[in-house]
Amino acid sequence: MEFTDTAPPSDPSAESEVMVYYSIMINGIEDSRTQIGPGRVAKAASFMLEPGQFYLVRAERWELDRLKGRYVRVNNIHQPGEIRIFIPDNRALKIAFNFDGKEYSISQSEYSGE
């Protein structure tokens, strides 16, 4: 899974961009999370699932609240929706989430190691 913000920064002159990470849940159980980084830098998480099955995958966006000094889960309207994926035999999938500041676009492709 790969996550990227595609929206232009709200204040291009700002020195610090919002720092984010995503927590990933598979069938309601927290499985992994991405590394922390600026929104516009791609963040990834990899995991192995049994082929030939469907899974419910939910990612949660967490942003650094500089005033509180900790990461907080963002409002539900800025969360990607839950997706249902099927893992085929002998294939790896890449699921890309692109956040434009208002909503997510999600694409799925066969992973080729790039």
Phi, psi and omega in degrees: 000141180227138183234131179216142172269128180252356179285142174294149179302143181295331178227094184300339181273353181294138182284330184240127177272157180297135179263132184223162165211165179238135173260133185245130177244135177247122181050040175083001181246129180299127185250312183200182175210162179277171171287164178271140177185172176301148183306322184282351177269129181298134177240141185228155172219138180236146176202159180256134176232153179293130178289161178080016182226157173266148179223146171263124184240129177230132176248140177243131178273131177237133181239149177286122172265103185295331178289320180277340180074027179207168178274138179232147177290131182284165181306148182304329181290345177252023177255142174291150179286165176287139179238153177250125181235152174246132179262110180284161176293142174055034178221151172245140181251149171241125177243121184250130176249123176242122182256121182264013181097342179236318181210168182257143165249138185235131177232150180231136179212168175285133182278128182249010179090010181253000000 
